[in-house]
Amino acid sequence: VEEEPAAPAAELAIAPTEFNLSKANVQDIPINITWGNATKITGIKGLAKTSLGSLPLDLKEGAHYAVENDVLTIKKELTELVPVPMTMVPTGTPLTLTITFDDGVKEFLITVVD
């Protein structure tokens, strides 16, 4: 009797890896996590590229994001870290989130759209 080969261990992954955030309809962003060897998120940093340079954002768990089982939710309150109303943020502005796990790092790209 041949044994089935063991499935390879899943690698750390997130899906989707990008999201278009509507200025007119800001909403929570759910991201599915495949944990691999990771067990927790240790922090999330954001970097918004603006015409004035880069704006670092420090997301706080509970206020700006939440993790429940295999879903990371980037809360709409993230926009409160941006110093201007979302309606003033130029369309196409990229906001890169660097999600640090206890075993790996993933990037998530948010693009501001109308």
Secondary structure in CASP SS format (residue, H / E / C, confidence):
PFRMAT SS
TARGET T0000
AUTHOR 0000-0000-0000
METHOD secondary structure of the structure
MODEL  1
V C 1.00
E C 1.00
E C 1.00
E C 1.00
P C 1.00
A C 1.00
A C 1.00
P C 1.00
A C 1.00
A C 1.00
E C 1.00
L C 1.00
A E 1.00
I E 1.00
A E 1.00
P C 1.00
T C 1.00
E E 1.00
F E 1.00
N E 1.00
L E 1.00
S E 1.00
K C 1.00
A C 1.00
N C 1.00
V C 1.00
Q C 1.00
D C 1.00
I E 1.00
P E 1.00
I E 1.00
N E 1.00
I E 1.00
T E 1.00
W C 1.00
G C 1.00
N C 1.00
A C 1.00
T C 1.00
K C 1.00
I E 1.00
T E 1.00
G E 1.00
I E 1.00
K E 1.00
G E 1.00
L E 1.00
A E 1.00
K E 1.00
T E 1.00
S C 1.00
L C 1.00
G E 1.00
S E 1.00
L E 1.00
P E 1.00
L E 1.00
D E 1.00
L E 1.00
K C 1.00
E E 1.00
G C 1.00
A C 1.00
H C 1.00
Y E 1.00
A E 1.00
V E 1.00
E E 1.00
N C 1.00
D C 1.00
V E 1.00
L E 1.00
T E 1.00
I E 1.00
K C 1.00
K H 1.00
E H 1.00
L H 1.00
T H 1.00
E H 1.00
L H 1.00
V C 1.00
P C 1.00
V C 1.00
P C 1.00
M H 1.00
T H 1.00
M H 1.00
V C 1.00
P C 1.00
T C 1.00
G C 1.00
T C 1.00
P E 1.00
L E 1.00
T E 1.00
L E 1.00
T E 1.00
I E 1.00
T E 1.00
F E 1.00
D C 1.00
D C 1.00
G E 1.00
V E 1.00
K E 1.00
E E 1.00
F E 1.00
L E 1.00
I E 1.00
T E 1.00
V E 1.00
V E 1.00
D C 1.00
END
